[in-house]
Amino acid sequence: MNPFISFIGGGNMARALTSGLLRNNHPAERLCVSDPNIEARELFAAQGVCVLSDNVQAVQQANIIVLAVKPQALAAVAHDLGTQLRPEQLVISIAAGVRIDTLRRWLGGHSRIVRAMPNTPALVQAGATGLYAPSEVSAEERALAESLMRAVGVCVWVQSEALLDSVTALSGSGPAYAFLVMEAMQAAGEKLGLDAATARLLTLETIFGAARLALESNEEPSVLRARVTSKGGTTERGIAALEAAGLMMAFENALQAARNRAAELATLLDAGDQA
Ligand SMILES: NC(=O)c1ccc[n+]([C@@H]2O[C@H](COP(=O)([O-])OP(=O)(O)OC[C@H]3O[C@@H](n4cnc5c(N)ncnc54)[C@H](OP(=O)(O)O)[C@@H]3O)[C@@H](O)[C@H]2O)c1
């Protein structure tokens, strides 16, 4: 039987996940969403999903509880749920930057917790999610967490919780880097005389097409790049200009800065609750 999954918080991510699960034939009657806003609840109710305004009630019949509120709201939510959880219930937190130890403390010592770090393309079922679970979580529970997150895209497991900060820096913040690259390419295209609509379409389709080509190939991006860079050609000139402008170092610096900030925010969220 499909697990009964309750979502605490019915925002963007809960909508993406429930839509993905329903598309994968998870029965609507085995999904529940708890959110204080009537408008949010109505959207889920229209899909046949059970809706509640009481988080404690929502976790009662759940096998899996997905914590899908903003990180700042999570301490209060978790404190309320802590005394209600049964040891066998699996908690999946998608809240950015709340460490397992912090969450375990908020949940009154609950041990079955998986952390997931999805990204915004999950909203169009093209997400990339990093997952981490401590040793208390069984292989079967890991498989359950993974199958849930696969409803919105690909999943990868990392071996230490600290690596989730690296996932946050790469794929969590990554869509914004990609949008910035798109912005830069589109603006540069316009400077070469293309109208805005044409520059936009060519930019987006090129990035989408290149990602698809790379995903469908076994070759590394560096090999694919070399293959389209003929000696003395136009691409060679363009790439040389990007390299001279320090593109590789710029990305290295960006990811390090984002990773450091993720670690800082996790420490602040933890300390904020203890202060
Ligand atoms: N969006 C992303 O791409 C992304 C990526 C990675 C991780 N995440 C994580 O996913 C989580 C959810 O993000 P989101 O974008 O879905 O946020 P969101 O759209 O703001 O959804 C959160 C929902 O929870 C509701 N809520 C607030 N307090 C609540 C409570 N006490 N009990 C139940 N529901 C409550 C909110 O209502 P109000 O609007 O009234 O506050 C809102 O409807 C966050 O922790 C975020 O860090 C999101």
The ligand as a MOL file (V3000), in Angstrom:
LIG
                    3D

  0  0  0     0  0            999 V3000
M  V30 BEGIN CTAB
M  V30 COUNTS 48 52 0 0 0
M  V30 BEGIN ATOM
M  V30 1 N 10.8580 26.9460 -3.1210 0
M  V30 2 C 12.0110 26.3420 -3.3410 0
M  V30 3 O 12.5510 26.2830 -4.4240 0
M  V30 4 C 12.7330 25.6130 -2.2310 0
M  V30 5 C 13.9390 24.9840 -2.5140 0
M  V30 6 C 14.5690 24.2820 -1.4900 0
M  V30 7 C 13.9940 24.2250 -0.2360 0
M  V30 8 N 12.8180 24.8710 -0.0130 0 CHG=1
M  V30 9 C 12.2650 24.8130 1.3250 0
M  V30 10 O 10.9480 24.3390 1.2590 0
M  V30 11 C 10.2070 24.9040 2.3200 0
M  V30 12 C 8.8900 25.4370 1.7650 0
M  V30 13 O 9.1900 26.4210 0.7840 0
M  V30 14 P 8.0300 27.0200 -0.1160 0
M  V30 15 O 8.7010 27.7820 -1.1960 0
M  V30 16 O 7.0370 25.9510 -0.4400 0 CHG=-1
M  V30 17 O 7.3970 28.0420 0.9660 0
M  V30 18 P 5.9530 28.7030 0.9690 0
M  V30 19 O 5.4030 28.7540 -0.4170 0
M  V30 20 O 6.0310 29.9300 1.7930 0
M  V30 21 O 5.0770 27.6000 1.7530 0
M  V30 22 C 5.0290 27.4850 3.1460 0
M  V30 23 C 3.5520 27.3750 3.5360 0
M  V30 24 O 3.4760 27.0300 4.9160 0
M  V30 25 C 2.4820 27.8340 5.5180 0
M  V30 26 N 2.6670 27.9170 6.9640 0
M  V30 27 C 3.2070 28.9390 7.7010 0
M  V30 28 N 3.1720 28.6160 9.0120 0
M  V30 29 C 2.5930 27.3910 9.1040 0
M  V30 30 C 2.2790 26.5500 10.1800 0
M  V30 31 N 2.5420 26.8940 11.4470 0
M  V30 32 N 1.6930 25.3450 9.9280 0
M  V30 33 C 1.4110 24.9770 8.6610 0
M  V30 34 N 1.6940 25.7490 7.5840 0
M  V30 35 C 2.2740 26.9360 7.8050 0
M  V30 36 C 2.6730 29.1510 4.8310 0
M  V30 37 O 1.6070 30.0320 5.0880 0
M  V30 38 P 1.9330 31.6380 5.0570 0
M  V30 39 O 2.1970 31.9550 3.6270 0
M  V30 40 O 0.6900 32.2380 5.6080 0
M  V30 41 O 3.1290 31.8480 5.9440 0
M  V30 42 C 2.7920 28.7040 3.3840 0
M  V30 43 O 1.5160 28.4560 2.8080 0
M  V30 44 C 11.0630 26.0050 2.9470 0
M  V30 45 O 11.5700 25.5660 4.1930 0
M  V30 46 C 12.1970 26.2010 1.9710 0
M  V30 47 O 13.4180 26.4560 2.6450 0
M  V30 48 C 12.1680 25.5450 -0.9760 0
M  V30 END ATOM
M  V30 BEGIN BOND
M  V30 1 1 1 2
M  V30 2 2 2 3
M  V30 3 1 2 4
M  V30 4 1 4 5
M  V30 5 2 4 48
M  V30 6 2 5 6
M  V30 7 1 6 7
M  V30 8 2 7 8
M  V30 9 1 8 9
M  V30 10 1 8 48
M  V30 11 1 9 10
M  V30 12 1 9 46
M  V30 13 1 10 11
M  V30 14 1 11 12
M  V30 15 1 11 44
M  V30 16 1 12 13
M  V30 17 1 13 14
M  V30 18 2 14 15
M  V30 19 1 14 16
M  V30 20 1 14 17
M  V30 21 1 17 18
M  V30 22 2 18 19
M  V30 23 1 18 20
M  V30 24 1 18 21
M  V30 25 1 21 22
M  V30 26 1 22 23
M  V30 27 1 23 24
M  V30 28 1 23 42
M  V30 29 1 24 25
M  V30 30 1 25 26
M  V30 31 1 25 36
M  V30 32 1 26 27
M  V30 33 1 26 35
M  V30 34 2 27 28
M  V30 35 1 28 29
M  V30 36 1 29 30
M  V30 37 2 29 35
M  V30 38 1 30 31
M  V30 39 2 30 32
M  V30 40 1 32 33
M  V30 41 2 33 34
M  V30 42 1 34 35
M  V30 43 1 36 37
M  V30 44 1 36 42
M  V30 45 1 37 38
M  V30 46 2 38 39
M  V30 47 1 38 40
M  V30 48 1 38 41
M  V30 49 1 42 43
M  V30 50 1 44 45
M  V30 51 1 44 46
M  V30 52 1 46 47
M  V30 END BOND
M  V30 END CTAB
M  END
